[in-house]
Every structure is written in C-alpha cells, then in structure tokens.
Amino acid sequence: MTMNDTVELKEQSQWMQAHIKWLKRQVREVKERKNTADQPTNIDREIFAADMELQDYIKMLKEHGYKT
C-alpha cells in the first residue's frame, strides 16, 4: 500500500461520513415536517423512505467492512 492509497481511503471515509450525516439530516427534517400544520399527505411514506435509505447505506458499508 502506498501513501497515496492511504490518503485515498481517508478521503473516501470522510465522504462516507458526510453522506451518513446528510441522510440522518434528511430523516430528521422529514420527521419535523410531520409536526407542521401543512404536512404532506404522504409524510409517513417519506419518513419510511428516508429511514430505509439511511439503513440501507449503513448496511452496505458494514457489508464492505467499514465501521459506521
């Protein structure tokens, strides 16, 4: 493994961490919209979809040997 490989892995890991944070924020924002007076009619489906996307991404990382 060269020094460039180490840097590349670190950058990839930082991107993955940022993506997880973004997915968590998406879930939180959709859940917050549920508590508003003008909530969309399909809010429960949006919450489910956002949560499943987060869970699927974390599962994929674990399957490829990454800690989450």
Biotite code that builds the C-alpha atoms (Angstrom):
import biotite.structure as struc

atoms = struc.array([
    struc.Atom([0.000, 0.000, 0.000], chain_id="A", res_id=1, res_name="MET", atom_name="CA", element="C"),
    struc.Atom([1.416, 3.360, -0.955], chain_id="A", res_id=2, res_name="THR", atom_name="CA", element="C"),
    struc.Atom([0.958, 6.674, 0.822], chain_id="A", res_id=3, res_name="MET", atom_name="CA", element="C"),
    struc.Atom([-1.487, 7.740, -1.918], chain_id="A", res_id=4, res_name="ASN", atom_name="CA", element="C"),
    struc.Atom([-3.673, 4.710, -1.188], chain_id="A", res_id=5, res_name="ASP", atom_name="CA", element="C"),
    struc.Atom([-3.862, 5.718, 2.490], chain_id="A", res_id=6, res_name="THR", atom_name="CA", element="C"),
    struc.Atom([-4.903, 9.264, 1.595], chain_id="A", res_id=7, res_name="VAL", atom_name="CA", element="C"),
    struc.Atom([-7.488, 7.987, -0.870], chain_id="A", res_id=8, res_name="GLU", atom_name="CA", element="C"),
    struc.Atom([-9.043, 5.698, 1.760], chain_id="A", res_id=9, res_name="LEU", atom_name="CA", element="C"),
    struc.Atom([-9.176, 8.545, 4.278], chain_id="A", res_id=10, res_name="LYS", atom_name="CA", element="C"),
    struc.Atom([-10.913, 10.851, 1.790], chain_id="A", res_id=11, res_name="GLU", atom_name="CA", element="C"),
    struc.Atom([-13.387, 8.120, 0.898], chain_id="A", res_id=12, res_name="GLN", atom_name="CA", element="C"),
    struc.Atom([-14.145, 7.561, 4.561], chain_id="A", res_id=13, res_name="SER", atom_name="CA", element="C"),
    struc.Atom([-14.712, 11.293, 5.101], chain_id="A", res_id=14, res_name="GLN", atom_name="CA", element="C"),
    struc.Atom([-17.146, 11.324, 2.179], chain_id="A", res_id=15, res_name="TRP", atom_name="CA", element="C"),
    struc.Atom([-18.993, 8.341, 3.607], chain_id="A", res_id=16, res_name="MET", atom_name="CA", element="C"),
    struc.Atom([-19.255, 10.043, 6.996], chain_id="A", res_id=17, res_name="GLN", atom_name="CA", element="C"),
    struc.Atom([-20.589, 13.189, 5.350], chain_id="A", res_id=18, res_name="ALA", atom_name="CA", element="C"),
    struc.Atom([-23.142, 11.134, 3.401], chain_id="A", res_id=19, res_name="HIS", atom_name="CA", element="C"),
    struc.Atom([-24.360, 9.412, 6.577], chain_id="A", res_id=20, res_name="ILE", atom_name="CA", element="C"),
    struc.Atom([-24.771, 12.802, 8.277], chain_id="A", res_id=21, res_name="LYS", atom_name="CA", element="C"),
    struc.Atom([-26.714, 14.088, 5.267], chain_id="A", res_id=22, res_name="TRP", atom_name="CA", element="C"),
    struc.Atom([-29.016, 11.045, 5.273], chain_id="A", res_id=23, res_name="LEU", atom_name="CA", element="C"),
    struc.Atom([-29.647, 11.445, 9.015], chain_id="A", res_id=24, res_name="LYS", atom_name="CA", element="C"),
    struc.Atom([-30.468, 15.109, 8.471], chain_id="A", res_id=25, res_name="ARG", atom_name="CA", element="C"),
    struc.Atom([-32.927, 14.142, 5.730], chain_id="A", res_id=26, res_name="GLN", atom_name="CA", element="C"),
    struc.Atom([-34.712, 11.740, 8.101], chain_id="A", res_id=27, res_name="VAL", atom_name="CA", element="C"),
    struc.Atom([-34.842, 14.375, 10.852], chain_id="A", res_id=28, res_name="ARG", atom_name="CA", element="C"),
    struc.Atom([-36.189, 17.071, 8.515], chain_id="A", res_id=29, res_name="GLU", atom_name="CA", element="C"),
    struc.Atom([-38.940, 14.818, 7.152], chain_id="A", res_id=30, res_name="VAL", atom_name="CA", element="C"),
    struc.Atom([-39.963, 13.847, 10.698], chain_id="A", res_id=31, res_name="LYS", atom_name="CA", element="C"),
    struc.Atom([-40.064, 17.540, 11.662], chain_id="A", res_id=32, res_name="GLU", atom_name="CA", element="C"),
    struc.Atom([-42.350, 18.263, 8.693], chain_id="A", res_id=33, res_name="ARG", atom_name="CA", element="C"),
    struc.Atom([-44.808, 15.727, 10.073], chain_id="A", res_id=34, res_name="LYS", atom_name="CA", element="C"),
    struc.Atom([-45.407, 18.014, 13.067], chain_id="A", res_id=35, res_name="ASN", atom_name="CA", element="C"),
    struc.Atom([-46.388, 21.007, 10.940], chain_id="A", res_id=36, res_name="THR", atom_name="CA", element="C"),
    struc.Atom([-49.910, 22.098, 10.074], chain_id="A", res_id=37, res_name="ALA", atom_name="CA", element="C"),
    struc.Atom([-49.238, 21.846, 6.327], chain_id="A", res_id=38, res_name="ASP", atom_name="CA", element="C"),
    struc.Atom([-47.739, 18.361, 6.326], chain_id="A", res_id=39, res_name="GLN", atom_name="CA", element="C"),
    struc.Atom([-47.825, 16.481, 3.029], chain_id="A", res_id=40, res_name="PRO", atom_name="CA", element="C"),
    struc.Atom([-50.426, 13.707, 2.767], chain_id="A", res_id=41, res_name="THR", atom_name="CA", element="C"),
    struc.Atom([-47.728, 11.099, 2.115], chain_id="A", res_id=42, res_name="ASN", atom_name="CA", element="C"),
    struc.Atom([-45.449, 12.142, 5.004], chain_id="A", res_id=43, res_name="ILE", atom_name="CA", element="C"),
    struc.Atom([-45.375, 8.673, 6.582], chain_id="A", res_id=44, res_name="ASP", atom_name="CA", element="C"),
    struc.Atom([-44.185, 7.214, 3.272], chain_id="A", res_id=45, res_name="ARG", atom_name="CA", element="C"),
    struc.Atom([-41.497, 9.917, 3.020], chain_id="A", res_id=46, res_name="GLU", atom_name="CA", element="C"),
    struc.Atom([-40.306, 9.156, 6.554], chain_id="A", res_id=47, res_name="ILE", atom_name="CA", element="C"),
    struc.Atom([-40.184, 5.431, 5.770], chain_id="A", res_id=48, res_name="PHE", atom_name="CA", element="C"),
    struc.Atom([-38.279, 6.013, 2.513], chain_id="A", res_id=49, res_name="ALA", atom_name="CA", element="C"),
    struc.Atom([-35.731, 8.350, 4.105], chain_id="A", res_id=50, res_name="ALA", atom_name="CA", element="C"),
    struc.Atom([-35.170, 5.974, 7.009], chain_id="A", res_id=51, res_name="ASP", atom_name="CA", element="C"),
    struc.Atom([-34.795, 2.969, 4.699], chain_id="A", res_id=52, res_name="MET", atom_name="CA", element="C"),
    struc.Atom([-32.251, 4.827, 2.550], chain_id="A", res_id=53, res_name="GLU", atom_name="CA", element="C"),
    struc.Atom([-30.178, 5.553, 5.664], chain_id="A", res_id=54, res_name="LEU", atom_name="CA", element="C"),
    struc.Atom([-30.437, 1.963, 6.907], chain_id="A", res_id=55, res_name="GLN", atom_name="CA", element="C"),
    struc.Atom([-29.577, 0.523, 3.502], chain_id="A", res_id=56, res_name="ASP", atom_name="CA", element="C"),
    struc.Atom([-26.499, 2.741, 3.167], chain_id="A", res_id=57, res_name="TYR", atom_name="CA", element="C"),
    struc.Atom([-25.223, 1.799, 6.629], chain_id="A", res_id=58, res_name="ILE", atom_name="CA", element="C"),
    struc.Atom([-25.860, -1.890, 5.901], chain_id="A", res_id=59, res_name="LYS", atom_name="CA", element="C"),
    struc.Atom([-23.922, -1.641, 2.629], chain_id="A", res_id=60, res_name="MET", atom_name="CA", element="C"),
    struc.Atom([-20.964, -0.019, 4.401], chain_id="A", res_id=61, res_name="LEU", atom_name="CA", element="C"),
    struc.Atom([-20.917, -2.738, 7.052], chain_id="A", res_id=62, res_name="LYS", atom_name="CA", element="C"),
    struc.Atom([-21.068, -5.435, 4.368], chain_id="A", res_id=63, res_name="GLU", atom_name="CA", element="C"),
    struc.Atom([-17.969, -3.897, 2.762], chain_id="A", res_id=64, res_name="HIS", atom_name="CA", element="C"),
    struc.Atom([-16.053, -3.844, 6.042], chain_id="A", res_id=65, res_name="GLY", atom_name="CA", element="C"),
    struc.Atom([-16.466, -0.215, 7.051], chain_id="A", res_id=66, res_name="TYR", atom_name="CA", element="C"),
    struc.Atom([-17.213, 0.850, 10.595], chain_id="A", res_id=67, res_name="LYS", atom_name="CA", element="C"),
    struc.Atom([-20.220, 3.127, 10.952], chain_id="A", res_id=68, res_name="THR", atom_name="CA", element="C"),
])
